[in-house]
Amino acid sequence: MKMKKVELLWNWTVGNRMDRSYDHVVWTRSDAYWVDDLKMEHFPDHARVYSRPWGNLCSKPFREPAINDQTFVLGGHVAGRLLTGYSAFLLNKSPLLDRVGSAEDFLKRLAVVRKVPWTFVRPDWLPFFLAMHMQPSNSSPPVLCIRGVNRELLERPVAECVAPWRVPATMAFCDTLVL
């Protein structure tokens, strides 16, 4: 369902844009909590896709670099090749797309089939955490918290991270909330 919505939005955008093309397209999840600016000079190639490797900001990746579909920057020349993944899922006859284990795996294979180069960048070049609202108890209001990191890891990261002062001092960390 997500890929269908992405494609519908992309098709609407292409049909209604004022300019002829885009330099870049940024795809991000609705639960991404950005803590710094996205510096577009890190993404110079308009014919390439950039993403963090799978894992959380400030933490070592879980395994060998794998596509992270939480947020990516697509060069304007190739954005339509990936943002039309729903149609590819239904219509593309490539056997490479027949058996996939996840949405990330499908995107990786679609990039190969459609000849879209993919580059992993430093995690802090896409400076966001995933966030959500949690309710610590029935008597307290929901609290916005960031996932996959705690204050200690933020202050002593084991991988590329943002400056700790970028995260508001009042921000809660989901992993440390007592429910």
GROMACS elastic network, one bead per residue, 0.5 to 0.9 nm:
[ bonds ]
;  ai    aj funct       b0    kb
    1     4     6  0.51979   500
    1     5     6  0.64184   500
    1     6     6  0.87483   500
    1    86     6  0.85854   500
    2     5     6  0.52102   500
    2     6     6  0.61939   500
    2     7     6  0.86511   500
    2    86     6  0.87097   500
    3     7     6  0.61130   500
    3     8     6  0.85463   500
    3    83     6  0.77370   500
    3    84     6  0.77842   500
    3    85     6  0.63058   500
    3    86     6  0.52206   500
    3    87     6  0.88960   500
    3   103     6  0.89201   500
    4     7     6  0.51707   500
    4     8     6  0.61496   500
    4     9     6  0.86331   500
    4    84     6  0.81817   500
    4    85     6  0.78618   500
    4    86     6  0.52391   500
    4    87     6  0.80186   500
    5     8     6  0.50474   500
    5     9     6  0.61392   500
    5    10     6  0.85059   500
    5    86     6  0.86353   500
    6     9     6  0.52013   500
    6    10     6  0.60966   500
    6    11     6  0.85890   500
    6    83     6  0.63407   500
    6    84     6  0.75962   500
    6    85     6  0.84330   500
    6    86     6  0.82159   500
    7    11     6  0.59918   500
    7    12     6  0.84560   500
    7    80     6  0.87117   500
    7    82     6  0.89324   500
    7    83     6  0.55072   500
    7    85     6  0.69742   500
    7    86     6  0.64885   500
    7    87     6  0.79899   500
    8    11     6  0.51746   500
    8    12     6  0.61516   500
    8    13     6  0.85354   500
    8    84     6  0.83919   500
    9    12     6  0.51144   500
    9    13     6  0.60386   500
    9    14     6  0.85984   500
    9    83     6  0.89365   500
   10    14     6  0.61088   500
   10    15     6  0.85173   500
   10    79     6  0.89414   500
   10    80     6  0.75003   500
   10    83     6  0.64723   500
   10    84     6  0.75309   500
   11    14     6  0.51747   500
   11    15     6  0.61411   500
   11    16     6  0.86457   500
   11    80     6  0.86416   500
   11    83     6  0.87845   500
   11    84     6  0.81769   500
   12    15     6  0.50960   500
   12    16     6  0.61476   500
   12    17     6  0.84910   500
   13    16     6  0.52197   500
   13    17     6  0.57753   500
   14    17     6  0.55630   500
   14    20     6  0.88242   500
   14    21     6  0.83900   500
   14    80     6  0.89342   500
   17    20     6  0.72329   500
   17    21     6  0.80284   500
   18    21     6  0.86656   500
   19    22     6  0.75238   500
   21    24     6  0.89711   500
   21    76     6  0.68077   500
   21    77     6  0.80027   500
   22    25     6  0.69149   500
   22    46     6  0.88185   500
   22    75     6  0.79721   500
   22    77     6  0.76495   500
   22    79     6  0.89300   500
   23    45     6  0.89263   500
   23    46     6  0.60307   500
   23    74     6  0.86905   500
   23    75     6  0.61122   500
   23    77     6  0.74018   500
   24    40     6  0.86992   500
   24    43     6  0.85503   500
   24    45     6  0.89739   500
   24    46     6  0.65239   500
   24    73     6  0.66746   500
   24    74     6  0.55543   500
   24    77     6  0.80390   500
   24    79     6  0.77327   500
   25    72     6  0.84416   500
   25    73     6  0.58639   500
   25    74     6  0.50981   500
   25    75     6  0.63925   500
   25    76     6  0.60844   500
   25    79     6  0.66518   500
   26    71     6  0.73005   500
   26    72     6  0.59695   500
   26    74     6  0.61869   500
   26    75     6  0.87641   500
   27    69     6  0.86218   500
   27    70     6  0.79799   500
   27    71     6  0.53920   500
   27    72     6  0.53964   500
   27    73     6  0.63548   500
   27    74     6  0.76743   500
   28    31     6  0.83963   500
   28    32     6  0.68476   500
   28    69     6  0.81590   500
   28    70     6  0.59072   500
   28    72     6  0.65812   500
   28    73     6  0.86484   500
   29    32     6  0.55213   500
   29    69     6  0.84862   500
   29    70     6  0.56494   500
   29    71     6  0.63373   500
   29   130     6  0.85320   500
   30    33     6  0.84273   500
   30   130     6  0.89074   500
   31   129     6  0.83426   500
   31   130     6  0.55245   500
   31   131     6  0.54084   500
   31   132     6  0.66017   500
   32    70     6  0.77747   500
   32    71     6  0.81152   500
   32   128     6  0.59277   500
   32   129     6  0.57476   500
   32   131     6  0.61195   500
   32   132     6  0.89312   500
   33   127     6  0.85092   500
   33   128     6  0.52099   500
   33   129     6  0.52131   500
   33   130     6  0.57563   500
   33   131     6  0.58387   500
   33   132     6  0.89939   500
   33   146     6  0.75838   500
   34    37     6  0.76180   500
   34    38     6  0.87350   500
   34   126     6  0.83375   500
   34   127     6  0.59158   500
   34   129     6  0.65661   500
   34   130     6  0.86038   500
   35   127     6  0.59106   500
   35   128     6  0.57184   500
   35   129     6  0.77760   500
   35   162     6  0.79112   500
   35   166     6  0.57220   500
   35   167     6  0.62167   500
   35   168     6  0.87633   500
   36    39     6  0.89657   500
   36   126     6  0.84454   500
   36   127     6  0.57338   500
   36   128     6  0.75035   500
   36   162     6  0.79338   500
   36   166     6  0.68583   500
   37   125     6  0.88875   500
   37   126     6  0.84481   500
   37   127     6  0.73619   500
   38    41     6  0.89443   500
   38    42     6  0.86776   500
   38   125     6  0.69018   500
   38   126     6  0.63594   500
   38   127     6  0.71472   500
   39    42     6  0.60868   500
   39    43     6  0.80334   500
   39   125     6  0.72115   500
   39   126     6  0.84659   500
   40    43     6  0.54205   500
   40    44     6  0.72888   500
   41    44     6  0.58510   500
   42   121     6  0.84336   500
   42   125     6  0.72103   500
   43    46     6  0.78805   500
   43    48     6  0.84885   500
   43    49     6  0.85052   500
   43    50     6  0.70696   500
   43    73     6  0.74619   500
   43    74     6  0.86674   500
   43    75     6  0.79790   500
   43   121     6  0.89864   500
   44    48     6  0.87288   500
   44    75     6  0.82691   500
   45    48     6  0.56523   500
   45    49     6  0.82696   500
   45    74     6  0.89735   500
   45    75     6  0.62700   500
   45    76     6  0.89741   500
   46    49     6  0.81825   500
   46    74     6  0.73352   500
   46    76     6  0.53487   500
   46    77     6  0.55757   500
   46    78     6  0.72998   500
   46    79     6  0.89540   500
   47    74     6  0.77786   500
   47    76     6  0.67941   500
   47    77     6  0.50737   500
   47    78     6  0.53724   500
   47    79     6  0.82980   500
   47   116     6  0.72704   500
   47   117     6  0.74659   500
   48    73     6  0.84678   500
   48    74     6  0.62501   500
   48    75     6  0.52153   500
   48    76     6  0.84618   500
   48    77     6  0.79562   500
   48    78     6  0.66242   500
   48    79     6  0.85293   500
   48   116     6  0.61746   500
   48   117     6  0.50954   500
   48   118     6  0.58538   500
   48   119     6  0.72748   500
   49    72     6  0.69473   500
   49    73     6  0.57581   500
   49    75     6  0.59328   500
   49    78     6  0.76946   500
   49    79     6  0.79425   500
   49   111     6  0.88894   500
   49   116     6  0.71773   500
   49   117     6  0.63217   500
   49   119     6  0.61884   500
   49   120     6  0.85646   500
   50    71     6  0.89472   500
   50    72     6  0.56066   500
   50    73     6  0.51298   500
   50    74     6  0.63637   500
   50    75     6  0.82636   500
   50   117     6  0.87253   500
   50   118     6  0.58357   500
   50   120     6  0.57685   500
   50   121     6  0.64958   500
   51    54     6  0.87667   500
   51    67     6  0.70698   500
   51    68     6  0.64180   500
   51    69     6  0.76609   500
   51    70     6  0.85283   500
   51    71     6  0.65861   500
   51    73     6  0.65037   500
   51    74     6  0.87706   500
   51   118     6  0.77384   500
   51   119     6  0.65630   500
   51   120     6  0.51582   500
   51   121     6  0.59312   500
   51   122     6  0.84666   500
   51   123     6  0.80774   500
   51   125     6  0.89606   500
   51   126     6  0.76775   500
   52    55     6  0.78954   500
   52    56     6  0.89624   500
   52    57     6  0.88136   500
   52    65     6  0.86289   500
   52    66     6  0.86323   500
   52    67     6  0.73177   500
   52    68     6  0.60311   500
   52    69     6  0.86258   500
   52    70     6  0.87022   500
   52    71     6  0.78165   500
   52    72     6  0.74728   500
   52   119     6  0.84238   500
   52   120     6  0.53130   500
   52   121     6  0.53064   500
   52   122     6  0.62881   500
   52   123     6  0.50497   500
   52   124     6  0.84028   500
   52   125     6  0.80386   500
   52   126     6  0.69756   500
   53    56     6  0.87638   500
   53    61     6  0.67799   500
   53    64     6  0.83872   500
   53    65     6  0.50927   500
   53    66     6  0.53817   500
   53    67     6  0.55960   500
   53    68     6  0.54901   500
   53   120     6  0.57541   500
   53   121     6  0.72984   500
   53   122     6  0.81033   500
   53   123     6  0.72230   500
   54    61     6  0.60894   500
   54    62     6  0.69409   500
   54    63     6  0.79259   500
   54    64     6  0.86280   500
   54    65     6  0.64566   500
   54    66     6  0.53195   500
   54    67     6  0.57576   500
   54    69     6  0.81194   500
   54    70     6  0.88019   500
   55    58     6  0.89533   500
   55    59     6  0.69653   500
   55    60     6  0.70307   500
   55    62     6  0.58858   500
   55    63     6  0.85152   500
   55    66     6  0.88329   500
   55    68     6  0.74881   500
   55   123     6  0.86821   500
   55   148     6  0.86604   500
   56    59     6  0.55054   500
   56    60     6  0.75366   500
   56    61     6  0.71442   500
   56    62     6  0.87536   500
   56   123     6  0.79349   500
   56   129     6  0.73331   500
   56   130     6  0.86022   500
   56   147     6  0.85255   500
   56   148     6  0.59374   500
   56   149     6  0.75037   500
   57    60     6  0.81223   500
   57    61     6  0.88330   500
   57   123     6  0.57661   500
   57   124     6  0.67047   500
   57   126     6  0.86799   500
   57   127     6  0.74691   500
   57   128     6  0.73433   500
   57   129     6  0.67406   500
   57   148     6  0.78441   500
   57   149     6  0.76991   500
   57   154     6  0.89103   500
   57   157     6  0.87551   500
   57   159     6  0.75063   500
   57   160     6  0.68303   500
   57   161     6  0.57666   500
   57   162     6  0.80713   500
   58   123     6  0.77828   500
   58   124     6  0.79905   500
   58   148     6  0.89386   500
   58   149     6  0.73983   500
   58   153     6  0.68189   500
   58   154     6  0.65075   500
   58   156     6  0.84256   500
   58   158     6  0.59652   500
   58   160     6  0.52906   500
   58   162     6  0.75559   500
   59    62     6  0.84872   500
   59   148     6  0.83703   500
   59   149     6  0.78876   500
   59   153     6  0.77658   500
   59   157     6  0.65349   500
   59   158     6  0.54434   500
   59   159     6  0.51609   500
   59   160     6  0.74901   500
   59   161     6  0.80089   500
   60    63     6  0.85185   500
   60   157     6  0.88965   500
   60   158     6  0.62023   500
   60   159     6  0.53926   500
   60   160     6  0.83398   500
   61    64     6  0.72798   500
   61    65     6  0.71246   500
   61    66     6  0.88281   500
   61   159     6  0.84056   500
   62    65     6  0.82472   500
   63    66     6  0.75210   500
   65    68     6  0.88617   500
   65   120     6  0.76454   500
   66   104     6  0.79466   500
   66   105     6  0.84773   500
   66   108     6  0.85998   500
   66   120     6  0.85836   500
   67   104     6  0.57115   500
   67   105     6  0.74495   500
   67   107     6  0.79042   500
   67   108     6  0.67313   500
   67   118     6  0.87313   500
   67   120     6  0.79388   500
   68    71     6  0.70861   500
   68    72     6  0.78344   500
   68   104     6  0.65406   500
   69    72     6  0.66981   500
   69   103     6  0.77926   500
   69   104     6  0.59760   500
   69   107     6  0.81795   500
   70   130     6  0.85977   500
   71   126     6  0.76883   500
   71   128     6  0.88677   500
   72   126     6  0.81139   500
   73    79     6  0.87666   500
   74    77     6  0.82139   500
   74    78     6  0.67165   500
   74    79     6  0.52795   500
   74    82     6  0.86220   500
   75    78     6  0.56299   500
   75    79     6  0.59346   500
   76    79     6  0.53116   500
   76    80     6  0.79205   500
   77    80     6  0.76184   500
   77    81     6  0.86174   500
   78    81     6  0.53601   500
   78    82     6  0.71439   500
   78    83     6  0.89160   500
   78   116     6  0.66681   500
   79    82     6  0.56932   500
   79    83     6  0.59934   500
   79    84     6  0.85176   500
   80    83     6  0.50431   500
   80    84     6  0.58696   500
   80    85     6  0.87444   500
   81    84     6  0.59560   500
   81    85     6  0.74055   500
   81   110     6  0.82979   500
   81   111     6  0.77592   500
   81   114     6  0.65533   500
   81   115     6  0.88271   500
   81   116     6  0.76220   500
   82    85     6  0.54274   500
   82    88     6  0.88118   500
   82   107     6  0.71785   500
   82   110     6  0.69470   500
   82   111     6  0.67847   500
   82   114     6  0.80900   500
   82   116     6  0.82178   500
   83    86     6  0.79376   500
   84    87     6  0.57779   500
   84    88     6  0.66014   500
   84    89     6  0.89328   500
   85    89     6  0.60145   500
   85    90     6  0.86664   500
   85   106     6  0.85553   500
   85   107     6  0.76614   500
   85   110     6  0.73524   500
   86    89     6  0.50587   500
   86    90     6  0.64810   500
   86    91     6  0.86121   500
   87    90     6  0.51457   500
   87    91     6  0.57665   500
   87    92     6  0.75109   500
   88    91     6  0.51300   500
   88    93     6  0.83688   500
   88    97     6  0.85364   500
   88   110     6  0.78606   500
   89    92     6  0.61596   500
   89    93     6  0.87078   500
   89    97     6  0.71615   500
   89    98     6  0.83640   500
   89   106     6  0.86346   500
   89   110     6  0.88454   500
   90    93     6  0.85255   500
   92    95     6  0.86850   500
   92    97     6  0.77549   500
   93    96     6  0.85983   500
   93    97     6  0.77596   500
   93    98     6  0.82131   500
   94    97     6  0.57644   500
   94    98     6  0.71985   500
   94   113     6  0.74522   500
   95    98     6  0.50937   500
   95    99     6  0.77793   500
   96    99     6  0.70341   500
   96   100     6  0.82195   500
   96   106     6  0.89610   500
   96   109     6  0.64905   500
   96   110     6  0.81888   500
   96   112     6  0.88527   500
   96   113     6  0.75605   500
   97   100     6  0.65352   500
   97   106     6  0.66412   500
   97   109     6  0.63680   500
   97   110     6  0.69454   500
   97   113     6  0.82977   500
   99   106     6  0.85538   500
  100   103     6  0.77641   500
  100   104     6  0.88198   500
  100   105     6  0.58597   500
  100   106     6  0.57312   500
  100   109     6  0.83155   500
  101   104     6  0.82121   500
  101   105     6  0.61403   500
  101   106     6  0.75730   500
  102   105     6  0.50858   500
  102   106     6  0.62939   500
  102   107     6  0.87355   500
  103   106     6  0.50463   500
  103   107     6  0.62786   500
  103   108     6  0.86533   500
  104   107     6  0.51272   500
  104   108     6  0.61832   500
  104   109     6  0.86547   500
  105   108     6  0.50630   500
  105   109     6  0.61860   500
  105   110     6  0.84734   500
  106   109     6  0.51598   500
  106   110     6  0.59307   500
  106   111     6  0.84886   500
  107   111     6  0.60476   500
  107   112     6  0.86197   500
  108   111     6  0.52196   500
  108   112     6  0.64883   500
  108   113     6  0.88569   500
  108   118     6  0.82233   500
  109   112     6  0.50208   500
  109   113     6  0.61524   500
  109   114     6  0.85171   500
  110   113     6  0.50114   500
  110   114     6  0.59465   500
  110   115     6  0.81752   500
  110   116     6  0.82063   500
  111   114     6  0.51934   500
  111   115     6  0.56847   500
  111   117     6  0.68275   500
  111   118     6  0.74114   500
  112   116     6  0.61977   500
  112   117     6  0.75679   500
  112   118     6  0.89313   500
  113   116     6  0.78941   500
  120   123     6  0.84887   500
  121   124     6  0.83189   500
  121   125     6  0.67701   500
  121   126     6  0.82187   500
  122   125     6  0.55013   500
  122   126     6  0.76389   500
  122   160     6  0.67057   500
  122   161     6  0.89700   500
  123   126     6  0.56752   500
  123   127     6  0.68971   500
  123   128     6  0.88146   500
  123   159     6  0.83260   500
  123   160     6  0.60284   500
  123   161     6  0.70399   500
  124   128     6  0.79895   500
  124   160     6  0.56608   500
  124   161     6  0.52138   500
  124   162     6  0.60032   500
  125   160     6  0.89332   500
  125   161     6  0.89834   500
  127   161     6  0.78359   500
  127   162     6  0.67984   500
  128   162     6  0.89595   500
  129   146     6  0.60978   500
  129   147     6  0.65701   500
  129   148     6  0.75568   500
  129   149     6  0.82339   500
  130   145     6  0.85985   500
  130   146     6  0.57117   500
  130   147     6  0.54313   500
  130   148     6  0.75481   500
  131   144     6  0.68598   500
  131   145     6  0.55155   500
  131   147     6  0.56473   500
  131   173     6  0.89125   500
  131   174     6  0.81655   500
  132   143     6  0.81147   500
  132   144     6  0.56698   500
  132   145     6  0.56381   500
  132   146     6  0.64996   500
  132   147     6  0.75291   500
  132   174     6  0.79631   500
  133   142     6  0.57455   500
  133   143     6  0.51766   500
  133   145     6  0.60943   500
  133   146     6  0.87104   500
  133   174     6  0.85964   500
  134   137     6  0.89489   500
  134   141     6  0.85428   500
  134   142     6  0.51448   500
  134   143     6  0.52672   500
  134   144     6  0.65270   500
  134   145     6  0.71315   500
  134   174     6  0.75042   500
  134   177     6  0.84151   500
  134   179     6  0.85050   500
  135   138     6  0.69735   500
  135   139     6  0.87062   500
  135   140     6  0.66282   500
  135   141     6  0.60735   500
  135   143     6  0.60098   500
  135   144     6  0.88851   500
  135   179     6  0.72379   500
  136   139     6  0.83758   500
  136   140     6  0.65966   500
  136   141     6  0.78541   500
  136   142     6  0.70597   500
  136   143     6  0.75958   500
  136   177     6  0.66183   500
  136   178     6  0.60226   500
  137   140     6  0.54122   500
  137   141     6  0.78787   500
  137   142     6  0.85017   500
  137   178     6  0.83964   500
  137   179     6  0.59702   500
  138   141     6  0.77607   500
  140   143     6  0.86022   500
  143   171     6  0.88526   500
  143   172     6  0.72471   500
  143   174     6  0.89917   500
  144   171     6  0.72763   500
  144   172     6  0.65668   500
  144   173     6  0.84085   500
  144   174     6  0.82821   500
  145   171     6  0.62600   500
  145   174     6  0.50591   500
  145   175     6  0.86926   500
  145   177     6  0.86342   500
  146   149     6  0.70723   500
  146   150     6  0.83141   500
  146   171     6  0.75455   500
  146   172     6  0.65821   500
  146   173     6  0.50769   500
  146   174     6  0.56370   500
  146   175     6  0.82798   500
  147   150     6  0.80254   500
  147   173     6  0.63398   500
  147   174     6  0.53449   500
  147   175     6  0.65919   500
  148   173     6  0.81919   500
  148   174     6  0.77575   500
  148   175     6  0.70521   500
  149   152     6  0.81952   500
  149   153     6  0.61259   500
  149   154     6  0.66527   500
  149   173     6  0.68019   500
  149   174     6  0.81067   500
  149   175     6  0.72372   500
  150   153     6  0.54162   500
  150   154     6  0.61505   500
  150   155     6  0.87106   500
  150   172     6  0.85394   500
  150   173     6  0.55572   500
  150   174     6  0.79570   500
  150   175     6  0.68025   500
  150   176     6  0.70810   500
  151   155     6  0.61660   500
  151   156     6  0.85030   500
  151   164     6  0.82652   500
  151   172     6  0.89304   500
  151   173     6  0.73921   500
  152   155     6  0.51965   500
  152   156     6  0.59537   500
  152   157     6  0.78703   500
  153   158     6  0.73683   500
  154   157     6  0.54595   500
  154   161     6  0.72649   500
  154   162     6  0.77772   500
  154   163     6  0.78983   500
  154   164     6  0.58130   500
  154   167     6  0.87517   500
  155   163     6  0.79465   500
  155   164     6  0.57872   500
  157   160     6  0.70546   500
  157   161     6  0.64092   500
  158   161     6  0.83147   500
  161   164     6  0.83456   500
  162   165     6  0.82658   500
  162   166     6  0.67311   500
  162   167     6  0.83695   500
  163   166     6  0.55922   500
  163   167     6  0.78780   500
  164   167     6  0.58061   500
  164   168     6  0.84192   500
  164   169     6  0.87949   500
  165   168     6  0.66461   500
  165   169     6  0.74166   500
  166   169     6  0.87532   500
  167   170     6  0.83494   500
  167   171     6  0.68169   500
  168   171     6  0.52898   500
  168   172     6  0.89385   500
  169   172     6  0.84199   500
  172   175     6  0.88984   500
  172   176     6  0.79388   500
  172   177     6  0.75043   500
  173   176     6  0.56219   500
  173   177     6  0.65946   500
  174   177     6  0.53702   500
  174   178     6  0.87510   500
  175   178     6  0.84472   500
